[in-house]
Structures are given as structure tokens and as C-alpha cells.
Amino acid sequence: MAYHWNWGIFLETVSGGDERYLDWLLSGLGWTLAVSLAAWGLALLVGIPIGALRTVRRRWVVALATAYVELFRNIPLLVQLFLWFFVVPELLPRELGLWVKQDMPAKEFITASLCLGLFTASRIAELVRTGIETQARGQRMAAQALGFSALQTYRLVLLPMALRLILPPLTSEFMNVIKNSSVAFAIGVIELTFVARQMQEESEQGIETYLAVTVLYFVTAFLANRVMALIERRVRIPGTMGGGR
């Protein structure tokens, strides 16, 4: 049988309810953005200091920071998500974390954001380490000659320069966060992928549904790319590749 196209499906009302399928998609997009932004904020908060710690001169500190990076980078994201959702609540007392409360409505959202954030933090840490280590040794030596402490050297000299140098790969990581948020459907977060599966089952218009979701993912990632590119142009270092003068 030939496929029956119905591009008006998005304006039709969901059977058994008063919402349109378009409302489902917009709600899913909202949750996708919420998970992505929460995870990105956590990833920067954790990844930047971890990356800096990988460049200090204390071996045990470097070893601990490296262990974090290797642990989170080498376990598949979906496996990590299931560990956080099903295993961690059984190992920790419920009062130690809001996400472990079985009756908490936001449990799925918190778990997805936490998992994706810590996973992305390991990748950001590696970028930050590279950004610091590619700088000339004179940067650190000049800061020490001025009497800066180790913390001041990182905060005022090394990290600002490193973050500007790694903005292009950070842009790719930001886009990856948006795409990786799709795994959250596995634990019941009503984001775009979850909505797409539900809408396809309800309407039986799978091609239209997944094409629409593909476009929404593409537009969201493209806009994120443009925002990061604008930031990159504003803070780029003169004299570097693409940096102008």
C-alpha cells in the first residue's frame, strides 16, 4: 500500500485530548532545551576546574582528575544514564539527593541533566587541559615573576587564554549536548525523541513526525552554533588563526 501523506497532522487534535500534535512537539522542544542548558551549565562548572587540575604539578591531583575524565569518557552515555537512574538510588540514602526520591516529579529531568552534564564535563576537561598546555611556558613564568599565586595564575592568566583558544571545539561540544539529550527519552523525559515516538504511535504518520523532529534538532543545533560563533568572534585572540588584528 502507498504511504498516505498528511502534513496537516501537526494541526490536528490528539485523540482523547484537547492538545494538538504541534503542542506536543513544542513541549518536547522545551524539555530538550531545558535538559541541554542545565547539562551544559553543569558541564562548564565541573569540566573547567577538572581540566585545570590536570595541568598542576601535584601528581596525585592530576591522577584523580585524569581518573574522572577517563571514567566518564569511556562508559557509554546510555549506560551512565541507566546507572544514575536505577543503580545510584539503591546505593545512596534518599535524603542525600533530590533525584533519588521515587515520588519526585522532576526526578527524570534532574537525572538526565546530571548524567549528561558530568559526561560532557569530562570532554570539556580534556579541551581545557589542551588549551592550557598549548600556551607558551612564558605565560606561567611571567605570572610567577609578578608574584601571582598558583590560583591567581590559573584564574587571571591561563584559564582566560585557554577558554578563548578552545571556543571552536567548545562549540561542537555544545551542539553535541543538544543531540545527546535525546537519550533522556530512555528514562521518561518528555523531550523531542520521546514525543516523536509517542506521536508516531498515536497518529501513524511516522515520516512526517520524524522529519519534523529532525528539522527541530537541526535548527536548534544550528542556532547554538551561530551563538557560539558570535561569542568566538567577540573574544578571539588577535594574531591567532581567524583572529584578525
C-alpha positions, 0 to 999 in steps of 0.5 A, a space after each residue: 500500500 502507498 504511504 498516505 501523506 498528511 502534513 496537516 497532522 501537526 494541526 490536528 487534535 490528539 485523540 482523547 485530548 484537547 492538545 494538538 500534535 504541534 503542542 506536543 512537539 513544542 513541549 518536547 522542544 522545551 524539555 530538550 532545551 531545558 535538559 541541554 542548558 542545565 547539562 551544559 551549565 553543569 558541564 562548564 562548572 565541573 569540566 573547567 576546574 577538572 581540566 585545570 587540575 590536570 595541568 598542576 604539578 601535584 601528581 596525585 591531583 592530576 591522577 584523580 582528575 585524569 581518573 574522572 575524565 577517563 571514567 566518564 569518557 569511556 562508559 557509554 552515555 546510555 549506560 551512565 544514564 541507566 546507572 544514575 537512574 536505577 543503580 545510584 538510588 539503591 546505593 545512596 540514602 534518599 535524603 542525600 539527593 533530590 533525584 533519588 526520591 521515587 515520588 519526585 516529579 522532576 526526578 527524570 529531568 534532574 537525572 538526565 541533566 546530571 548524567 549528561 552534564 558530568 559526561 560532557 564535563 569530562 570532554 570539556 576537561 580534556 579541551 581545557 587541559 589542551 588549551 592550557 598546555 598549548 600556551 607558551 611556558 612564558 605565560 606561567 613564568 611571567 605570572 610567577 615573576 609578578 608574584 601571582 599565586 598558583 590560583 591567581 595564575 590559573 584564574 587571571 592568566 591561563 584559564 582566560 587564554 585557554 577558554 578563548 583558544 578552545 571556543 571552536 571545539 567548545 562549540 561542537 561540544 555544545 551542539 553535541 549536548 543538544 543531540 545527546 539529550 535525546 537519550 533522556 527519552 530512555 528514562 521518561 523525559 518528555 523531550 523531542 525523541 520521546 514525543 516523536 515516538 509517542 506521536 508516531 504511535 498515536 497518529 501513524 504518520 511516522 515520516 512526517 513526525 520524524 522529519 519534523 523532529 529532525 528539522 527541530 534538532 537541526 535548527 536548534 543545533 544550528 542556532 547554538 552554533 551561530 551563538 557560539 560563533 558570535 561569542 568566538 568572534 567577540 573574544 578571539 585572540 588577535 594574531 591567532 588563526 581567524 583572529 584578525 588584528 
